[in-house]
Amino acid sequence: MKILLADPPWFTLQGVQASTVSLGLAQLAGVLEENGYDVALWNGDIYGGGDRVAERVVQENLDVSEKSGHSGHPAFSRFRSFLSEFSPDVVGITSMTADFFSAQILAGIVRETVPACKVVAGGVQATLVPAEVLADECIDYVVCGEGEDTFIELLKAIKNGDGQPNVAGAGYRRGGAAVINDPRPLIDDLDRLPLPSYKNLVDRDMHHPADLGGVISSRGCPYPCTYCASNRLWTRSVRYRSIGHVIREVERLHSTGVRLLRINDDAFTIKRARVENFCNRMSDFADMRWSCDTRAELIDDGLLRQMRRGGCYQINVGIETGSPRIQAMIKKNMDFDAAGKIFKKARAHGIKTTAYFMVGFPGETADEIKMTMKTARRLKADYPLFSTVTPYPGTEMWSNLVEAGKLKGRIDYSVFYHHSKAMNFSSLPPIDFERMITSINSMTKRIAFLRKLLFMLRHPLLFFKDRQILGSQLVRQIGGMQAAGK
């Protein structure tokens, strides 16, 4: 069987340079190849591009929703052409919540171009609202949660002509109604999975090495934050790959020219000894740098020192809000003083810091938003990154908003992304909320410029060494995007 795995275009629809390959699809490609399938991996965001880098869009909180749904974009034409050429038996389409409309466009193209081909939807949206996804008649099946085992079993059922397969973790339609099978148990031994594979990436020469630099070393998060969908995707039980298995992936990425890694774990430093082991092993890759997400209470001066020696150049910490009331409401319970000390120690070791913040929380007042802005200034992170609150389906925050009547009727999921001004559940009217965002943007630009200058003055050797490594990756990134734009 021929299988096409597709990640729908989203950033490129807005003229934004962001073409990271889906790590979930790359992992699935590795599993399919191991099982003897003919696989192609298609990344929609590589086509078109533009002159706005993703980081700028994020920092400026640009609202891109008005550009959503351009089915005539070149990326969709490229998909149609490759679909005709490859002629797959099954197309698997992943999607987040905001880009589900784009996934639907791909599914429609499949139905028009290769009518006999089956379409399977997976990823975040299919996991959170599988019945809604199956309401699109161009989508034949859904895979909920971890897809590696479910998709293989589903493909066998499709090959055998079973249109209503009793496959754990999958769903289908019966008589026009969605049928969602029992969930599949989580994979206990993540080391049994093959490494992510990019060898069958379509138009590989249009990608740059940084597109392939994502790594996931664990699945799950033990924390109960009300806004986060991780608990629905992975549960609060954390499962770990062995560091040896992770290093095998690093070795493969290094051999393909990747020098910048982004560790995508929810909280990478939960197990200190494991992180120390990783840092020791990374000493073999002196020309690589990596970043990770963590929590302030999971890190200290000694660990920061080892992380810097192991190639860590940046840590990202979710602060979310400066309001004690909202901290309690979202079950974050952040210790601001502890976070400030960690940021200070990270700077001393030459590690850059990102502090994540959100605005637009349910009932949030102007004074509470100002408290968050004050907290951002006080913590002195190198990059205070603000976004708008996004209540994903199935999260505790989503349920609370539905119960309060704040989310009802037909939901427009295309505005459910972290920089949409439509995501305003605060007490502020829209015009005042947008003015507040404008003020936040001005503040974050000033802070980021000043922190970059201070970092360069305090750590000139580290700054230029990191720049030498990351800059060469950036040059390849720009070159790749120029090629994609032709």
C-alpha positions in Angstrom: 0.0 0.0 0.0 1.1 3.6 -0.7 0.6 6.0 2.1 0.8 9.8 1.9 1.2 11.6 5.2 0.3 15.3 4.9 0.7 18.3 7.2 -1.7 21.0 5.9 -0.4 24.5 5.1 -1.1 27.2 7.6 1.7 29.7 8.1 2.4 29.9 4.4 -1.3 30.9 3.9 -0.4 34.1 5.8 2.8 34.7 3.9 4.9 33.6 6.9 8.2 31.8 6.8 7.7 28.8 9.0 8.2 25.3 7.6 9.0 23.0 10.4 8.2 19.4 9.5 5.6 17.7 11.7 7.5 15.5 14.2 4.4 13.3 14.7 4.2 12.5 11.0 8.0 11.9 10.8 7.6 9.4 13.7 4.7 7.8 11.9 6.7 7.6 8.7 9.4 5.7 10.5 6.8 3.2 11.8 5.3 2.8 8.3 8.7 2.3 6.6 9.6 -0.3 9.3 6.4 -2.2 8.4 7.1 -2.2 4.7 4.8 0.5 3.4 5.6 2.9 0.5 5.5 6.3 2.3 5.6 9.9 1.3 5.7 12.8 3.8 4.3 16.1 2.6 4.8 19.5 4.4 2.3 22.1 3.2 4.1 25.1 4.8 7.1 24.8 2.5 5.3 26.1 -0.5 4.8 29.9 -0.9 6.5 31.3 2.1 6.7 35.1 2.3 8.8 37.9 3.8 7.5 37.7 7.4 9.3 35.4 9.7 7.2 33.4 12.2 9.0 35.0 15.2 7.9 38.4 14.1 4.3 37.4 13.7 4.3 35.9 17.2 5.9 38.9 18.8 3.6 41.3 17.1 0.5 39.2 17.8 -0.6 39.7 14.2 -4.1 38.5 13.6 -4.0 36.2 10.5 -7.5 34.7 10.7 -8.9 37.0 8.0 -6.5 35.3 5.5 -7.6 31.7 6.4 -9.3 29.5 3.9 -7.5 30.5 0.7 -8.1 27.2 -1.2 -6.5 28.7 -4.2 -3.1 29.1 -2.5 -0.2 27.5 -4.4 0.4 25.0 -1.6 -3.0 23.3 -2.4 -2.1 23.2 -6.1 1.2 21.5 -5.3 -0.7 19.0 -3.1 -3.1 18.2 -6.0 -0.2 17.7 -8.4 1.8 15.4 -6.1 -1.4 13.5 -5.2 -2.0 12.7 -8.9 1.6 11.7 -9.3 1.9 9.5 -6.2 -1.6 8.1 -6.3 -1.8 6.8 -2.7 -4.2 4.2 -1.3 -4.5 6.1 2.0 -3.8 9.7 2.9 -3.2 10.5 6.6 -3.7 14.2 7.5 -2.7 15.6 10.8 -4.0 18.9 12.2 -4.0 21.2 15.2 -7.2 23.0 16.0 -6.6 26.3 14.1 -5.5 24.6 10.8 -8.3 22.0 10.7 -10.0 24.1 7.9 -6.8 23.6 5.9 -6.9 19.9 6.6 -10.4 19.8 5.3 -9.3 21.5 2.1 -6.7 18.7 1.6 -9.3 16.0 2.3 -11.6 17.6 -0.4 -8.7 17.6 -2.9 -8.1 13.9 -2.2 -11.8 13.1 -2.7 -11.8 15.0 -6.1 -8.4 13.7 -7.3 -8.2 10.1 -6.1 -11.8 9.1 -5.3 -11.0 5.6 -4.2 -8.3 6.8 -1.7 -9.2 6.6 2.0 -8.6 9.7 4.2 -7.6 9.3 7.8 -7.5 12.4 10.1 -5.2 12.4 13.1 -3.4 14.8 15.4 -4.8 17.2 18.0 -8.2 18.1 16.5 -9.0 14.4 15.7 -8.2 13.5 19.3 -10.1 16.3 21.0 -13.3 16.3 18.9 -13.3 13.1 16.7 -17.0 13.1 16.1 -16.9 16.7 14.7 -14.0 15.8 12.5 -15.9 12.8 11.1 -18.8 15.2 10.2 -16.7 16.1 7.2 -17.7 13.4 4.6 -14.4 13.7 2.9 -12.8 12.1 6.0 -13.3 8.4 6.3 -11.5 7.6 9.6 -10.0 9.3 12.6 -7.1 8.2 14.8 -7.2 9.5 18.3 -4.2 9.9 20.6 -1.0 8.0 19.8 -1.2 6.9 16.2 1.7 4.5 15.7 0.0 1.3 16.6 -3.5 2.4 15.7 -2.7 3.5 12.2 -0.9 0.3 11.4 -3.8 -1.8 12.5 -6.3 0.5 10.7 -4.3 0.2 7.5 -4.6 -3.6 7.7 -8.3 -3.3 8.2 -8.6 -1.0 5.2 -6.6 -3.4 3.0 -9.0 -6.2 4.0 -12.0 -4.0 3.0 -13.3 -3.5 6.5 -15.2 -0.2 6.4 -16.2 -0.3 10.1 -13.1 -1.6 11.8 -13.1 -2.4 15.5 -9.6 -0.9 16.0 -8.8 0.6 19.4 -8.1 4.3 19.1 -9.9 4.7 15.7 -13.2 6.0 14.6 -15.4 5.9 11.5 -19.0 6.6 10.3 -21.9 4.2 10.4 -25.1 5.3 8.8 -23.9 8.9 8.9 -23.2 8.9 12.6 -19.7 8.9 14.1 -18.5 5.7 15.9 -15.5 6.2 18.2 -13.9 2.9 19.3 -12.5 2.4 22.8 -9.2 4.2 23.4 -5.9 2.4 22.8 -3.6 1.9 25.8 -0.6 4.2 25.8 2.7 2.9 24.6 4.7 2.0 27.7 8.1 1.4 26.0 8.8 4.4 23.7 12.2 2.9 22.8 10.5 0.2 20.8 9.4 2.9 18.2 11.8 3.5 15.3 13.3 7.0 15.0 11.4 9.7 13.1 12.2 9.4 9.4 12.6 12.2 6.8 14.0 10.2 4.0 10.8 10.2 2.0 10.1 13.9 2.6 8.6 15.4 -0.5 10.7 18.2 -2.0 13.4 17.6 0.6 15.8 20.0 -1.2 13.4 22.9 -0.4 13.7 22.3 3.3 16.6 23.4 5.5 18.1 21.4 8.3 16.4 23.5 11.0 13.0 22.2 9.7 14.0 18.8 11.0 15.4 19.8 14.4 12.5 18.8 16.7 13.0 16.1 19.3 10.5 14.6 21.8 12.2 12.7 24.6 9.1 12.1 26.7 5.3 12.1 26.4 2.9 13.5 29.0 2.9 16.2 31.7 2.1 15.7 35.4 0.8 19.3 35.9 -3.0 20.2 36.0 -3.0 23.5 34.1 -6.6 24.2 33.0 -5.8 25.7 29.6 -3.5 22.9 28.4 -4.6 20.0 26.1 -1.6 17.9 26.9 -3.5 15.9 29.4 -6.1 15.0 26.8 -3.4 13.9 24.3 -0.9 12.1 26.6 -2.6 12.0 30.1 -0.7 13.2 33.2 1.4 10.1 33.2 4.9 10.8 31.9 6.7 8.2 29.8 10.3 8.6 28.9 12.6 7.4 26.1 16.0 6.3 27.2 18.7 8.9 26.7 20.6 6.4 24.6 17.6 6.2 22.2 17.4 10.0 22.1 21.1 10.4 21.4 20.7 8.0 18.4 18.2 10.4 17.0 20.6 13.3 17.7 23.3 11.5 15.9 21.1 10.9 12.8 20.0 14.6 12.8 23.6 15.8 13.1 24.6 13.6 10.2 22.0 15.4 8.0 23.3 18.9 8.9 21.0 19.8 11.8 22.8 22.0 14.3 19.8 23.5 16.2 17.6 21.2 18.3 14.2 22.1 19.8 13.3 19.6 22.6 9.5 19.6 22.5 8.8 17.9 25.9 6.2 19.7 28.0 8.7 19.9 30.9 12.1 18.5 29.9 13.8 18.8 33.3 11.4 16.7 35.5 14.0 14.0 36.0 17.3 15.7 37.0 19.6 12.7 36.6 18.1 12.1 33.1 18.9 15.6 32.0 22.4 15.4 33.4 23.0 12.2 31.4 21.7 13.9 28.3 24.0 16.9 28.9 27.0 14.6 29.3 26.2 12.8 26.1 25.7 16.0 24.2 29.3 17.0 24.9 30.1 14.8 21.8 28.2 17.3 19.7 30.1 20.6 20.4 28.7 22.2 17.3 25.1 21.7 18.2 22.8 23.9 20.4 19.4 23.1 21.9 16.5 24.7 23.8 13.8 23.2 25.9 10.6 24.1 27.9 10.6 23.6 31.7 9.2 25.0 34.9 11.1 27.3 37.3 10.9 24.8 40.2 12.5 22.0 38.1 15.8 23.7 37.6 18.6 25.2 39.7 22.1 26.8 39.4 23.9 23.5 39.2 21.7 22.0 36.6 21.9 25.2 34.5 25.7 25.0 34.6 25.6 21.4 33.2 23.0 22.3 30.6 25.1 25.2 29.3 28.1 22.9 29.1 25.9 20.4 27.2 25.0 22.9 24.5 21.8 24.4 25.9 21.5 28.0 24.7 17.9 28.8 25.8 15.2 27.7 28.3 11.5 28.6 28.0 9.3 28.9 31.1 5.5 29.4 31.2 4.6 32.2 33.7 1.3 32.9 32.0 -0.1 35.7 34.3 1.0 38.1 37.0 -2.3 37.9 38.7 -2.4 35.7 41.8 -6.2 35.2 41.3 -5.7 33.9 37.7 -2.7 31.8 38.8 -5.0 30.0 41.2 -7.8 29.8 38.6 -5.6 28.1 36.0 -3.9 25.9 38.6 -0.4 27.2 37.6 0.6 28.5 41.0 3.9 30.0 39.8 6.4 31.4 42.3 7.4 34.6 40.7 10.4 35.2 43.0 11.7 31.7 42.2 11.3 32.3 38.5 13.1 35.6 38.7 16.1 33.9 40.4 16.2 31.2 37.8 16.2 33.7 35.0 19.0 35.6 36.7 21.1 32.4 37.2 20.5 31.4 33.6 21.8 34.7 32.4 24.9 34.3 34.5 25.6 31.0 32.7 25.0 32.4 29.3 21.6 30.7 28.7 18.9 32.9 27.2 15.4 32.8 28.6 11.9 33.0 27.3 8.9 33.7 29.6 5.5 32.8 28.2 2.6 35.0 29.1 -1.1 35.0 28.1 -3.8 37.6 28.2 -7.6 37.3 27.7 -8.3 35.0 30.6 -12.0 34.6 31.6 -13.0 37.7 33.6 -9.5 39.2 33.4 -9.5 42.9 34.2 -7.3 45.7 32.8 -5.5 45.9 36.1 -4.7 42.2 36.0 -3.3 42.5 32.5 -1.1 45.4 33.7 0.0 43.2 36.6 1.2 40.6 34.0 3.0 43.3 32.1 4.7 44.5 35.3 5.7 40.9 36.0 7.2 40.5 32.6 9.4 43.6 33.2 10.4 42.5 36.7 11.4 38.9 35.7 13.8 40.3 33.0 13.6 37.3 30.7 15.4 37.8 27.3 12.1 37.2 25.4 8.8 37.9 27.1 6.5 36.2 24.7 2.8 37.1 25.0 -0.1 35.2 23.4 -3.9 35.2 23.7 -5.7 32.6 25.8 -6.9 29.7 23.7 -9.3 27.3 25.4 -8.8 24.0 23.4 -11.8 21.6 23.3 -11.8 19.1 26.1 -9.6 21.2 28.5 -10.9 22.3 31.9 -11.0 25.9 30.7 -13.1 24.9 27.7 -15.6 23.1 29.9 -15.8 26.1 32.2 -16.4 28.5 29.4 -19.1 26.2 27.8 -20.8 26.0 31.2 -20.7 29.7 31.6 -22.2 30.2 28.1 -19.1 31.9 26.7 -18.7 29.2 24.0 -21.8 28.1 22.2 -23.3 27.5 18.8 -21.1 26.7 15.8 -17.4 27.1 16.8 -15.0 28.8 14.3 -11.9 26.8 15.1 -9.8 28.8 12.6 -9.4 31.5 15.2 -8.3 29.1 17.9 -4.6 29.9 17.9 -2.4 31.7 20.4 -2.2 35.1 18.6 -5.8 35.7 17.6 -7.4 38.8 18.9 -10.7 36.9 18.7 -9.6 34.9 21.8 -10.7 37.5 24.3 -12.6 36.2 27.3 -11.5 39.1 29.5 -13.8 41.8 30.9 -12.4 44.3 28.4 -14.4 45.2 25.2 -12.6 44.3 22.0 -11.3 47.8 21.2 -9.7 48.1 24.7 -8.3 44.6 24.5 -6.6 45.4 21.1 -5.2 48.6 22.6 -3.8 46.6 25.5 -2.2 44.2 23.0 -0.6 47.1 21.1 0.9 48.3 24.4 2.2 44.9 25.2 3.8 44.6 21.8 5.7 47.8 22.2 6.9 46.7 25.6 8.1 43.3 24.5 10.1 44.8 21.6 11.9 47.2 23.9 12.7 44.4 26.4 13.9 42.0 23.8 16.2 44.6 22.2 17.7 45.6 25.5 18.1 42.0 26.8 19.9 41.0 23.6 22.3 43.9 23.9 23.0 43.1 27.6 23.6 39.4 26.8 26.1 40.3 24.1 28.0 42.6 26.5 28.0 40.1 29.3 28.9 37.0 27.3 30.6 38.1 24.1 32.4 34.8 23.4 29.2 32.7 24.0 27.1 35.2 22.0 29.3 35.0 18.9 30.0 31.2 19.3 26.2 30.5 19.5 25.7 33.0 16.7 28.2 31.2 14.5 26.4 27.9 15.0 22.8 29.2 14.9 23.5 31.8 12.3 24.7 29.2 9.8 21.4 27.3 10.4 19.5 30.6 9.9 21.3 31.2 6.6 20.2 27.8 5.3 16.7 28.5 6.6 16.4 31.7 4.6 17.9 30.0 1.5 15.3 27.2 1.8 12.5 29.6 2.1 13.7 31.5 -1.0 13.7 28.3 -2.9 10.2 27.5 -1.7 9.0 30.9 -2.8 10.0 30.4 -6.5 
